[in-house]
Amino acid sequence: MIAAQIIDRIFNLNKNNAGFNELAIEVFRFQARQVEVYADYVNQLGINPQKVNSIEDIPFLPVEFFKTKKIVTRGKAHEVVFSSSGTTGMIRSHHYVASTNLYRQSFVSAFKKFYGNPNEYCILALLPSYLEREGSSLVFMVDELIKETKHSESGFYLHNLDELITKLQQLNNSGQKVLLIGVSFALLDLVEQHKMQLNNTIVMETGGMKGTRRELPREELHQLLCDGLGVSSIHSEYGMTELLSQGYSFGKGLFRTPDWMKVVIRDTNDPFSFVETGQTGGINIIDLANIYSCSFLELKDLGKIHPTGEFEVLGRFDTSDIRGCNLLVNE
């Protein structure tokens, strides 16, 4: 009941007022009682949840725990298990999601906030590496958004690039708003096969070469895609298996988050302290929609927050695995 009451408030937040901080403290105390792995972690740190009164004092769970632990609220059955992508031999993360409806509410609400109603679009998805395995949270999200469009031409494409090129040109000529979302290497395959001039299309990359190509700096990748598709900017999605919310970039790799999600940057030498705006450090994520799992995660991404409130991903800690989400390193 407590979680249900919190959920009712999550999607009506305004991140610029005190409501976010207050709700984050409530979510923390709930998870410090009800999520066994997180409760043990908090206890090992010697932290009394009732004495935590600011988000600066909330401990962030290292994301690596998802590789070895089942992180879910006590007594809550999972509806689906999402798994991370990775290279052969890499230990994958597993997210035991207790409510697919909650995940759906999160990504649909975020999409509407940043892009408007999905039914205004035809969504074309070029996600071969994700479609070819089970348990992708990205495929689940895009599939649901495709259904929301109710457009007969919306759908997934695997290796049928000729068909996709024809479809993009037809939709462009008709004036239909299009969202083309794709993994980086597949979008490069597309532009190398045929250059286009798309006037009504948003191109969104999800990052990742999946071992098929050398990793490119973000600026180089985006320039190649802009030149090949005839668009002025490349949008990006920042999400991962362990979260239920996503950040979006409208260009230049600067990401915005929905009001129930927040990024803070930790000191690389002291994971329990934070750096100021504009300074580089480790990315910590608060995702309040992740109520039945853990909303406070310490990631292995390096980044910084800009004065505008947007955040930028600058790379990875040297010892971390290469992730399957949007992790393009600037050079």
SULVENSUL-V734120 format. One record per backbone hydrogen bond with DSSP energy under -1.0 kcal/mol. NH is the residue of the N-H (numbers start at 1). CO is the residue of the C=O. Records with the same first field share a line. If there is no record, write none. Layout:
NH=CO / CO
//
This chain:
5=1
6=2
7=3
8=4
9=6
10=6
12=9
13=10
17=14
20=17
22=18
23=19
24=20
25=21
26=22
27=23
28=24
29=25
30=26
31=27
32=28
34=30
35=31
39=35
40=36
41=37
42=38
43=39
44=40
45=41
46=43
47=42
51=48
52=49
57=54
58=55
61=296
63=298
65=62
66=63
67=64
68=65
69=65
73=292
74=34
76=73
79=97
80=97
82=95
83=135
84=93
90=87
94=66
95=82
97=80 / 95
103=99
104=100
105=101
106=102
107=103
108=104
109=105
110=106
111=107
112=108
113=109
114=110
115=111
120=117
121=118
122=177
124=179
125=155
126=181
131=127
132=128
133=130
140=136
141=137
142=138
143=139
144=140
145=141
146=142
147=143
148=144
149=145
154=151
155=123
157=125
161=159
164=160
165=161
166=162
167=163
168=164
169=165
170=166
171=167
172=168
173=169
174=170
176=171
178=200
179=122
180=202
181=124
182=204
183=126
185=208
187=183
188=184
189=185
190=186
191=187
192=188
193=189
194=190
196=228
198=229
202=178
204=180
205=235
206=182
212=209
221=217
222=218
223=219
224=220
225=221
226=222
227=223
228=224
229=225
230=226
235=203
236=249
237=205
238=247
243=240
247=238
248=256
249=236
254=251
255=311
256=248
261=258
262=286
264=284
266=282
267=273
273=270
275=265
278=305
279=276
281=303
282=266
283=301
284=264
285=297
286=262
287=295
288=260
290=287
291=289
293=290
297=285
298=61
299=283
302=315
303=281
304=312
306=310
309=306
311=255
312=304
314=302
315=302
317=300
320=317
327=325
//
